[in-house]
């Protein structure tokens, strides 16, 4: 294949967009987006409250470590750390506002075109995404380092760019004599010396390098794919932010859309496609907050503050991390249920209560394609159990076998509860399948 062959393939295939198709369950997508968006917003709100307490504590010199107390050179970082957090909230709030679920309350076949998603929608969402992951990584990088030359580099590069086109009013609001003198000093440096000079330094100049450095500092995330996901999202968002050929082709090509529908009303393929991207962005944003930003903030506070004060804030921050992590984990997971042999394929309906709290009634003829939660998108796997037993002993506690003719655990006499709980304690050393786990192994 030569250059002309490739050009012809591009010309024939990337000048006319293919018809859109809905590839996911749109109703479940909207449910997941609503749930994660609320969890994300709650986490931001919690961080705001904690920031207020941190800001007050940082003003108390007696709570600071010796190298950051008033009168020391590094004391300049105390207000900077507080300001970095405050700046982040503007970026966080923007992404939160752009990742809410679609509202179909008043959508009909006649006005369903209002749900069509095009260039402006994608550009706004993906630009906000790029700003978010840039902010998360850059701020976390500075919080981890608390290094004068590194911070000088990133701020002076930003100031240098800003000053080139700043209007008089913007310049007046920002460029006082002290800032101008620092910028003038930076102006004496040649471009090749920006990353290593007497006033600046940057050992990790690319986004990918910063990501790798951060995970080496705060530890690998539970989701081992997250570092690559962040790098890929950075590249993907760059394509939209910089108005690449593919992003503009995909989002601006006209074309009629077929109308789909579910119990909530009509929708379009482009609506579902956009929601799918919205959810993926939201999930990655939550994981980045949990795995990079909050651990970096904790690391920073442990440098700035005395141990007792730093530990108190660390506990509050990790509680916020735990809540958001559990919210992400509860979406699109795989859960296991134990059912009595003969129940599947019988005329009886099977109640399957998901870990998210929603119960799905699996009706005959018990199609395996229906083994998922309509609320959170989690999949269900069923294990048939023979014999007369009524409970499965797991490391998480006794689980009633669905369809067994026994009382619920809560309705058992106390002596029977204690007996089962003792068996559960013994089972903790073994590998046992359990509802809510991602693995299955019976014992």
C-alpha positions as CSV (number, residue, x, y, z in Angstrom):
1,X,0.0,0.0,0.0
2,X,1.4,3.4,-1.0
3,X,0.5,7.0,-0.1
4,X,-2.1,7.3,-2.8
5,X,-3.8,4.1,-1.7
6,X,-4.1,5.4,1.8
7,X,-5.3,8.8,0.6
8,X,-8.1,7.1,-1.4
9,X,-9.2,5.0,1.5
10,X,-9.4,8.1,3.7
11,X,-11.3,10.0,1.0
12,X,-13.9,7.3,0.5
13,X,-14.4,6.5,4.1
14,X,-13.8,9.6,6.2
15,X,-15.7,12.2,4.2
16,X,-19.2,10.7,4.7
17,X,-20.0,9.6,8.2
18,X,-21.7,6.3,8.8
19,X,-25.1,6.1,10.4
20,X,-25.1,6.3,14.2
21,X,-26.2,3.3,16.3
22,X,-27.1,2.9,19.9
23,X,-24.8,0.3,21.4
24,X,-25.6,0.5,25.1
25,X,-28.6,0.4,27.4
26,X,-29.4,4.2,27.4
27,X,-31.7,3.9,30.4
28,X,-29.0,2.2,32.5
29,X,-26.4,4.8,31.2
30,X,-28.6,7.6,32.5
31,X,-29.1,5.9,35.8
32,X,-25.3,5.4,36.2
33,X,-24.5,9.0,35.1
34,X,-27.0,10.4,37.7
35,X,-25.6,8.2,40.5
36,X,-21.9,8.9,39.7
37,X,-22.5,12.6,39.1
38,X,-24.2,13.0,42.4
39,X,-21.3,11.1,44.1
40,X,-18.8,13.3,42.3
41,X,-20.6,16.4,43.3
42,X,-20.8,15.2,46.9
43,X,-17.1,14.6,46.9
44,X,-16.4,18.1,45.6
45,X,-18.7,19.5,48.3
46,X,-16.8,17.5,51.0
47,X,-13.5,18.7,49.7
48,X,-14.7,22.3,49.9
49,X,-15.7,21.9,53.5
50,X,-12.3,20.3,54.3
51,X,-10.5,23.0,52.4
52,X,-12.1,25.6,54.7
53,X,-10.7,23.8,57.7
54,X,-7.3,23.3,56.1
55,X,-7.1,27.0,55.2
56,X,-7.8,28.0,58.8
57,X,-5.2,25.5,60.2
58,X,-2.5,26.7,57.8
59,X,-2.9,30.2,59.2
60,X,-2.0,28.8,62.6
61,X,1.8,28.9,62.8
62,X,1.9,26.5,65.8
63,X,0.4,23.7,63.6
64,X,3.1,24.0,60.9
65,X,6.3,21.9,60.7
66,X,9.5,23.9,61.3
67,X,10.6,24.2,57.7
68,X,7.2,25.9,56.7
69,X,6.7,28.2,59.7
70,X,6.5,32.0,59.3
71,X,9.9,33.6,58.5
72,X,11.2,30.5,56.6
73,X,11.8,30.5,52.9
74,X,9.3,27.6,52.3
75,X,6.5,29.4,54.2
76,X,5.6,30.9,50.8
77,X,4.0,27.5,50.0
78,X,1.5,27.8,52.7
79,X,-0.9,30.2,50.9
80,X,0.0,28.5,47.6
81,X,-1.3,25.1,48.7
82,X,-4.6,26.7,49.9
83,X,-4.9,28.6,46.6
84,X,-4.2,25.5,44.5
85,X,-7.2,23.8,46.1
86,X,-9.4,26.8,45.6
87,X,-8.5,27.0,41.9
88,X,-9.3,23.3,41.4
89,X,-12.9,23.7,42.5
90,X,-13.8,25.9,39.5
91,X,-12.5,23.2,37.2
92,X,-14.2,20.4,39.2
93,X,-17.6,22.2,39.2
94,X,-17.5,22.8,35.5
95,X,-17.0,19.1,34.7
96,X,-19.7,18.2,37.2
97,X,-22.2,20.6,35.5
98,X,-21.5,19.0,32.1
99,X,-21.8,15.4,33.2
100,X,-25.4,15.4,34.4
101,X,-27.9,12.9,32.9
102,X,-30.2,13.8,30.1
103,X,-33.6,15.1,31.1
104,X,-36.3,13.5,29.0
105,X,-39.3,14.6,31.1
106,X,-40.8,16.6,28.3
107,X,-39.3,14.9,25.2
108,X,-41.8,13.6,22.6
109,X,-41.3,12.2,19.1
110,X,-42.1,15.7,17.9
111,X,-39.3,17.4,19.8
112,X,-36.8,14.6,20.2
113,X,-34.4,16.5,17.9
114,X,-33.6,18.5,21.1
115,X,-31.6,15.5,22.3
116,X,-29.4,15.4,19.2
117,X,-25.7,15.8,20.2
118,X,-23.2,17.6,17.9
119,X,-20.0,19.6,17.8
120,X,-20.8,22.1,20.5
121,X,-21.9,19.4,23.0
122,X,-18.8,17.3,22.4
123,X,-16.5,20.3,22.3
124,X,-17.8,21.6,25.6
125,X,-17.6,18.2,27.4
126,X,-14.2,17.2,26.1
127,X,-12.6,20.6,26.7
128,X,-13.9,20.6,30.3
129,X,-12.5,17.0,30.6
130,X,-9.1,18.1,29.3
131,X,-9.0,21.0,31.7
132,X,-10.0,18.7,34.6
133,X,-7.3,16.1,34.0
134,X,-4.7,18.8,33.3
135,X,-5.7,20.5,36.6
136,X,-5.7,17.2,38.6
137,X,-2.3,16.1,37.4
138,X,-0.6,19.5,37.4
139,X,-1.9,20.5,40.9
140,X,-1.2,17.0,42.3
141,X,2.4,17.3,40.9
142,X,3.0,20.6,42.7
143,X,1.4,19.3,45.9
144,X,3.7,16.3,46.0
145,X,6.8,18.3,45.3
146,X,6.4,21.6,47.1
147,X,9.6,22.6,45.3
148,X,10.4,26.3,44.6
149,X,12.0,25.9,41.2
150,X,9.3,23.5,39.9
151,X,6.5,25.8,41.0
152,X,8.3,28.8,39.5
153,X,8.6,27.0,36.2
154,X,4.9,26.2,35.8
155,X,3.7,29.6,36.9
156,X,6.2,31.6,34.9
157,X,5.5,29.6,31.7
158,X,1.8,30.3,32.3
159,X,2.4,34.0,33.1
160,X,4.6,34.4,30.0
161,X,1.8,33.0,27.7
162,X,-0.9,35.0,29.5
163,X,1.0,38.3,29.2
164,X,1.4,38.1,25.4
165,X,-2.3,38.8,24.8
166,X,-3.6,40.1,28.1
167,X,-5.7,43.2,27.7
168,X,-4.9,46.3,29.8
169,X,-7.6,45.5,32.4
170,X,-6.4,41.9,32.8
171,X,-2.8,43.0,33.0
172,X,-3.7,45.6,35.6
173,X,-5.5,43.0,37.7
174,X,-2.5,40.6,37.7
175,X,0.8,42.2,36.8
176,X,2.1,44.2,39.8
177,X,5.7,45.3,40.0
178,X,6.8,42.1,41.9
179,X,5.2,39.8,39.3
180,X,6.7,41.8,36.5
181,X,10.2,41.6,38.0
182,X,9.9,37.8,38.3
183,X,8.6,37.7,34.7
184,X,11.4,39.9,33.5
185,X,14.0,37.6,35.1
186,X,12.3,34.7,33.4
187,X,12.5,36.7,30.1
188,X,16.3,36.7,30.3
189,X,16.3,32.9,29.9
190,X,16.6,31.2,26.5
191,X,13.8,28.7,25.8
192,X,16.1,25.7,26.0
193,X,17.0,26.8,29.5
194,X,13.4,27.2,30.9
195,X,13.2,23.6,32.3
196,X,16.6,24.0,34.2
197,X,17.9,27.4,35.3
198,X,18.8,29.3,38.4
199,X,15.1,30.1,39.1
200,X,13.2,27.3,37.3
201,X,13.3,23.5,36.9
202,X,11.0,20.8,35.4
203,X,12.1,17.2,35.5
204,X,8.8,15.9,34.1
205,X,7.8,18.1,31.1
206,X,5.0,15.9,29.6
207,X,1.6,14.9,30.9
208,X,2.6,11.2,30.7
209,X,5.8,11.7,32.7
210,X,3.8,13.6,35.4
211,X,1.3,10.8,35.6
212,X,4.0,8.1,36.0
213,X,5.8,10.2,38.6
214,X,2.6,10.8,40.7
215,X,1.8,7.1,40.8
216,X,5.4,6.4,41.9
217,X,4.8,8.8,44.7
218,X,1.3,8.0,45.9
219,X,1.3,4.3,45.0
220,X,-0.5,2.4,42.2
221,X,-4.3,2.7,42.0
222,X,-6.7,-0.2,42.6
223,X,-7.6,0.1,38.9
224,X,-4.2,-0.7,37.3
225,X,-5.5,0.6,33.9
226,X,-6.0,4.1,35.3
227,X,-2.5,5.5,34.4
228,X,-3.0,4.5,30.7
229,X,-6.7,5.6,30.8
230,X,-5.6,9.1,31.9
231,X,-2.9,9.3,29.2
232,X,-5.4,8.0,26.5
233,X,-8.1,10.5,27.7
234,X,-5.5,13.3,27.5
235,X,-4.8,12.3,23.8
236,X,-8.4,11.9,23.0
237,X,-9.4,15.3,24.5
238,X,-6.5,16.9,22.7
239,X,-8.0,15.8,19.4
240,X,-11.2,17.7,20.3
241,X,-9.6,20.6,22.0
242,X,-7.2,21.2,19.1
243,X,-10.0,20.6,16.6
244,X,-8.5,17.6,14.8
245,X,-9.8,16.2,11.5
246,X,-11.6,13.2,13.1
247,X,-13.3,15.1,15.9
248,X,-14.8,17.7,13.7
249,X,-15.8,15.1,11.1
250,X,-17.5,13.0,13.7
251,X,-19.4,15.7,15.4
252,X,-20.3,18.0,12.6
253,X,-21.4,15.6,9.8
254,X,-25.2,16.1,9.1
255,X,-27.5,13.2,8.8
256,X,-30.9,11.9,9.8
257,X,-31.2,9.8,12.9
258,X,-33.6,7.0,13.6
259,X,-35.7,7.4,16.7
260,X,-35.3,4.8,19.5
261,X,-37.5,4.5,22.6
262,X,-37.8,2.9,26.0
263,X,-40.1,3.3,29.0
264,X,-38.8,6.8,29.6
265,X,-39.6,8.1,26.1
266,X,-37.9,8.6,22.7
267,X,-34.2,9.3,22.2
268,X,-31.6,9.4,19.4
269,X,-28.5,7.3,18.7
270,X,-26.3,10.4,19.1
271,X,-27.9,11.0,22.5
272,X,-26.9,7.5,23.7
273,X,-23.4,7.8,22.1
274,X,-22.8,11.1,23.9
275,X,-24.0,9.7,27.2
276,X,-21.7,6.7,26.9
277,X,-18.8,9.1,26.5
278,X,-20.1,11.2,29.4
279,X,-20.2,8.2,31.7
280,X,-16.7,7.0,30.7
281,X,-15.3,10.6,31.4
282,X,-17.1,10.8,34.7
283,X,-15.9,7.4,35.9
284,X,-12.3,8.3,35.0
285,X,-12.7,11.7,36.7
286,X,-13.8,10.1,39.9
287,X,-10.9,7.6,39.8
288,X,-8.4,10.4,39.2
289,X,-9.8,12.4,42.2
290,X,-9.5,9.3,44.4
291,X,-6.2,7.9,43.2
292,X,-4.1,11.1,42.4
293,X,-5.5,14.3,43.8
294,X,-6.6,13.4,47.3
295,X,-3.5,11.3,48.0
296,X,-1.3,14.1,46.8
297,X,-3.1,16.6,49.0
298,X,-2.6,14.2,52.0
299,X,1.1,14.0,51.1
300,X,1.4,17.8,51.0
301,X,-0.4,18.3,54.3
302,X,2.0,15.8,56.0
303,X,4.9,17.9,54.9
304,X,3.3,21.2,56.0
305,X,1.6,20.2,59.2
306,X,2.5,18.5,62.5
307,X,1.6,14.8,62.5
308,X,-1.5,15.1,64.7
309,X,-3.1,17.8,62.6
310,X,-2.2,16.2,59.3
311,X,-3.6,12.8,60.4
312,X,-6.9,14.4,61.3
313,X,-7.3,15.9,57.8
314,X,-6.0,12.7,56.2
315,X,-8.8,10.7,57.9
316,X,-11.5,13.1,56.6
317,X,-10.0,13.0,53.1
318,X,-9.7,9.2,53.0
319,X,-13.4,8.9,54.1
320,X,-14.3,11.0,51.1
321,X,-12.1,8.7,49.0
322,X,-13.8,5.6,50.4
323,X,-17.3,7.0,49.6
324,X,-16.4,7.9,46.0
325,X,-14.5,4.7,45.4
326,X,-17.5,2.6,46.6
327,X,-19.8,4.6,44.3
328,X,-17.6,3.8,41.3
329,X,-17.2,0.2,42.3
330,X,-21.0,-0.3,42.5
331,X,-21.5,0.5,38.9
332,X,-21.3,-2.1,36.2
333,X,-19.9,-4.8,38.5
334,X,-20.5,-8.5,38.5
335,X,-22.5,-10.1,41.4
336,X,-23.2,-13.7,42.3
337,X,-26.4,-15.3,43.5
338,X,-27.2,-18.8,44.8
339,X,-30.5,-20.3,43.7
340,X,-32.1,-23.6,44.5
341,X,-31.7,-26.3,41.7
342,X,-34.9,-26.4,39.6
343,X,-35.9,-22.8,40.1
344,X,-34.3,-21.7,36.8
345,X,-36.6,-22.7,34.0
346,X,-39.6,-23.2,36.4
347,X,-42.8,-21.0,36.2
348,X,-41.6,-19.0,39.3
349,X,-40.1,-15.5,39.1
350,X,-36.7,-15.1,40.7
351,X,-36.1,-11.9,42.8
352,X,-32.4,-10.7,42.4
353,X,-31.5,-7.8,44.7
354,X,-28.5,-6.0,43.5
355,X,-25.9,-4.4,45.8
356,X,-27.1,-1.0,44.6
357,X,-30.4,-1.7,46.3
358,X,-32.6,-2.3,43.2
359,X,-34.4,-5.6,43.0
360,X,-34.8,-7.2,39.6
361,X,-37.6,-9.8,39.2
362,X,-36.3,-12.3,36.7
363,X,-39.4,-13.7,35.1
364,X,-39.9,-16.9,33.1
365,X,-38.6,-18.1,30.7
366,X,-35.5,-16.7,32.5
367,X,-33.6,-15.4,29.6
368,X,-29.9,-15.0,30.4
369,X,-29.8,-11.8,28.5
370,X,-31.9,-10.3,31.3
371,X,-29.3,-11.1,34.0
372,X,-28.3,-7.5,34.7
373,X,-29.4,-4.6,37.0
374,X,-31.6,-2.0,35.3
375,X,-30.3,0.6,37.7
376,X,-26.5,0.2,37.8
377,X,-25.8,-2.0,34.8
378,X,-24.2,-4.7,36.9
379,X,-24.3,-8.3,35.6
380,X,-25.6,-11.3,37.6
381,X,-24.2,-14.8,37.6
382,X,-26.3,-17.5,39.2
383,X,-25.1,-20.7,40.9
384,X,-27.5,-23.6,41.3
385,X,-27.3,-25.3,44.7
386,X,-28.4,-28.9,45.3
387,X,-29.6,-30.5,48.6
388,X,-31.7,-29.4,51.5
389,X,-29.5,-26.6,52.8
390,X,-31.0,-23.1,53.1
391,X,-27.9,-20.9,53.4
392,X,-24.5,-20.5,51.9
393,X,-21.7,-19.7,54.3
394,X,-19.4,-16.9,53.0
395,X,-16.7,-14.7,54.4
396,X,-19.3,-11.8,54.2
397,X,-21.9,-13.6,56.2
398,X,-24.6,-16.2,55.7
399,X,-26.5,-15.9,52.4
400,X,-29.9,-17.4,52.0
401,X,-30.3,-19.6,48.9
402,X,-32.9,-18.1,46.7
403,X,-35.9,-20.4,46.5
404,X,-35.0,-22.3,49.7
405,X,-37.8,-22.9,52.2
406,X,-36.1,-21.3,55.1
407,X,-36.6,-18.0,57.0
408,X,-34.5,-15.0,56.2
409,X,-31.4,-14.8,58.4
410,X,-32.8,-11.8,60.3
411,X,-35.9,-13.9,61.2
412,X,-33.9,-16.8,62.7
413,X,-33.8,-17.5,66.4
414,X,-30.7,-16.0,68.1
415,X,-29.1,-19.4,68.7
416,X,-29.3,-20.3,65.0
417,X,-27.9,-16.9,64.0
418,X,-24.9,-17.3,66.3
419,X,-24.3,-20.8,64.9
420,X,-24.2,-19.5,61.3
421,X,-22.1,-16.5,62.2
422,X,-19.5,-18.8,63.8
423,X,-19.3,-20.8,60.6
424,X,-18.8,-17.5,58.7
425,X,-15.9,-16.6,60.9
426,X,-14.3,-20.0,60.1
427,X,-15.0,-19.4,56.4
428,X,-13.0,-16.1,56.3
429,X,-9.8,-18.1,55.9
430,X,-11.2,-19.8,52.8
431,X,-12.0,-18.7,49.2
432,X,-15.8,-18.6,48.9
433,X,-18.1,-17.2,46.3
434,X,-20.2,-14.3,47.7
435,X,-22.8,-11.8,46.5
436,X,-21.1,-8.6,45.7
437,X,-17.7,-10.1,44.8
438,X,-16.0,-10.1,41.5
439,X,-14.8,-13.7,41.7
440,X,-16.5,-17.0,42.4
441,X,-15.2,-20.0,44.1
442,X,-17.3,-22.4,46.1
443,X,-16.2,-24.4,49.0
